[in-house]
Amino acid sequence: MSADAHRAPGGAARPAAVSPADGGGTLTAARQPSPVVPAAPAAPARVLPLYGRVQHYAWGSRDAIYDLLGEPPTGEPAAELWLGTHPLAPAEVDDAGRRRPAAQLLGELPFLLKVLAADKALSLQVHPDRAQARAGFDAEELARVPRDAPARRYRDPNHKPELIVALTPFRALAGIREPRRTLAIVEAFGVPELTAAFRPLAADPARGAAKVLRSLLTLPRDRGRALAGEVTRAASIVAARLGAGARAAGGGDADVAGAADLVGLLAEAHPGDVGIAAALLLNDVTLRPGDGLFQPARLLHAYVHGVGIEIMATSDNVLRGGLTPKHIDVDELLRVLDPTPSGAPVLTAQPVRTGPGGVVRYWPVPVDDFVLAEAICVGGEVTLHRPAVLLAVDGAVEVSVADQDGEAPACPLARGQAAVLTAPTTVTLRGAGRVFAARPGR
């Protein structure tokens, strides 16, 4: 089986009955000449196998997603597994032996669920809010910019909030770090041009980050490459001076050691990219497995390394500033960016239900596009309310829905397998394993 076809459970569940909606009575002929047609019964909820699509980007892992799917590595990086109805890589369902796009059964989902596996850093980027996305999209439509043009900035009118939950230790950059800490890092590097570029943080701590970014990201190409090289050399000297344990020791040296290590990683993935210097503006965090990181609109961020479950609103709107060969639009990124310093928006999972059969927990996010939950089954029963997409990442469970005669046959989910629910309902999981469940937040 190719890496582009996500393996799915061996059997689909038999349709489960749902009580029909209340039917209306008829009025007398004098008042209403046509009878009211009773409402059709609601479609029964079914659990169907789902086949995701693997995306092969250069920054992807050469083994993590293949391992999850139980497939031999091909040597080609596998960066993401998409499990949704996004038109660029729509997943398919197995409906009674017939493969067809999931959107034909589900409609367009307001979210996209992914497995993301990064061996190299992704771009420095910002996503617009809803109003910015709508205005930008309408303007480019009016200008007749092709939606697939490399320089197109707004490919749809939607925002793109994101949540990633770490499956492995996951390193990421998110939000503008407290300026005093950043200035201490820059001073420790001892690169005069870098120090000069970061001076606006001292003069205007609240909004100076935007000036720093403009100064760095608009450098002529040769000067940008030269500065990236100087910062990379300085980072190697700092790392050697502080030693391997400085990052774990805490205090100011930990910030400097972490920045030196980060620069080394970014320089390996993107040599000569001035985004290496710009990345020093951001909070550098490493999520523990189970931690979440939420990326709201207008927050500068980048993923560096690790494997996680990602869920986002269905959108392609990304404004990039560096660490990428793709189109960069500094002016638009700075127009959308919120330069206010903040902490990284790390989330801790909140329990929903606990019992002898296991735990259900979720990561609370301030958007209505999606909810992501995780069921940890330990041999008994666990219930999930209204999941749309299910993905098993460990062990094996059986998923069942109530039938009018009791319970429909269960749909098995082993590690790396996914399923969809064709209608909102409560499902029961039995077995021992971990399953992520995504649904609309509305």
ZIHUFEN-V18182 format. One record per residue. PHI is phi in whole degrees, -180 to 180 (* if undefined). Layout:
PHI
PHI
This chain:
*
-74
-68
-81
-113
-74
-63
-131
-58
-72
-142
-98
-72
-70
-55
-107
-83
-124
-60
-67
-69
-63
-88
-90
-82
-99
-92
-67
-60
-67
-94
-149
-67
-111
-68
-79
-77
-59
-63
-70
-59
-64
-64
-67
-79
-129
-103
-122
-62
-121
-109
-83
-123
-89
-107
-104
-102
-63
-84
-77
-81
-90
-142
-61
-73
-59
-63
-60
-82
72
-117
-70
-60
-100
93
-90
-60
-113
-93
-145
-112
-95
-129
-172
-110
-58
-65
-71
-156
-72
-73
-122
-111
-102
-110
56
87
-109
-86
-153
-57
-60
-62
-65
-98
-101
76
-82
-73
-80
-138
-127
-96
-136
-103
-116
-131
-110
-96
-130
-67
-86
-68
-68
-153
-138
-112
-76
-82
-62
-66
-65
-64
-64
-65
-66
-64
-62
-65
-75
-65
-62
-81
59
-76
-57
-66
-99
-68
-56
-89
-66
-97
-123
-92
-158
-93
-108
-81
-142
-65
-135
-132
-121
-114
-73
-96
-125
-51
-129
-97
-149
-110
-156
81
-77
-68
-56
-57
-60
-68
-65
-64
-66
-65
-61
-62
-66
-73
66
-107
-54
-67
-66
-60
-65
-65
-93
-59
-57
-65
-75
-74
-144
-58
-75
-135
-65
-58
-65
-68
-61
-62
-63
-60
-77
-78
-106
-60
-55
-53
-65
-68
-63
-64
-65
-64
-59
-65
-64
-64
-64
-66
-63
-63
-67
-68
-62
-61
-66
-69
-81
88
-67
-91
-66
-65
-84
-77
86
80
-63
-62
-65
-61
-67
-65
-64
-66
-64
-64
-60
-58
-60
-65
-67
-67
-67
-83
-136
-59
79
-88
-66
-59
-59
-71
-63
-63
-67
-71
-98
-63
-108
-125
-118
-76
-81
-52
100
-74
-115
-134
-100
-114
-77
-60
75
-96
-72
-159
-164
-92
-109
-166
136
-122
-155
-96
-116
-135
-148
-65
-70
-164
-115
-84
-133
-109
-105
-123
169
59
-164
-86
-78
-61
-116
-131
-65
-59
-71
-60
-70
-67
-85
-58
-97
-86
-67
-61
-158
-78
-71
-78
-81
-117
-101
-63
-107
-69
-104
-142
-133
-172
-64
-84
148
-133
-118
-138
-148
-114
-71
-127
-89
-133
-106
-76
-158
-132
-117
-127
-134
-105
-108
-97
-122
115
-108
-108
-135
-110
-127
-97
58
-70
-104
-129
-121
-139
-88
-114
-155
67
-152
-136
-117
-109
-136
-124
-69
-111
-63
-102
138
-140
-71
-56
-75
-103
-76
-131
-102
-53
87
-99
-133
-150
-127
-103
-81
-156
-64
-166
-94
-118
-114
-107
-130
135
-132
176
-121
-132
-91
-129
-117
-153
-62
-85
-75
